[in-house]
Amino acid sequence: MVYTGIVVMLKIEKQRSKEKKGFSLVEILLAIALASVVLMVGFQLLILGAQTNSRTESILTANSIAFAKVQEYENKKFSNIPVGNASNNYEVEDFSVQMLADSNGQIKGGTAKVYSQYISSKQDGNGNQQETHDSSNLIKIDIVINFRYGSRLRLVEYATYIQKGGVGR
């Protein structure tokens, strides 16, 4: 009798295991919902990465253009460097059109200008150095690029000093 009871129990257990093959509908729906959330987060990260990459390329392009303009002025003879005056805010060159052409579409609009002025320094009564604009031996060059990326205004600015006899000489 004991043997028959064990056989019956094994048959019942076999039937139960046949019923539990596969996943239930609830388990499948939960897996689909979880996979959807993971995919949505992944796609959002891809979109954010592409936007960050594009913004970084625009800023890098503006920096490269500004640095090239600094080098252009550093390679000029001192006597060939134009010097602005106060009436035009010391502006000597507007290279906005050149910037747009050089950016290969990375920068869609904006301004790019060069400002220069003669500089010398004097000490005030407290021993502090103050810049004055009355020397003809030192020129300060400012390269300023303003451009819009999305809704934000971006600014790239480089400055250098060029003294008579060359940069750093």
PyMOL commands that set and color helices and strands:
alter all, ss='L'
color gray80, all
select helices_A, chain A and resi 2-19+25-74+78-80+86-88+96-102
alter helices_A, ss='H'
color red, helices_A
select strands_A, chain A and resi 91-94+110-118+120-123+129-132+138-149+152-163
alter strands_A, ss='S'
color yellow, strands_A
deselect
rebuild
show_as cartoon
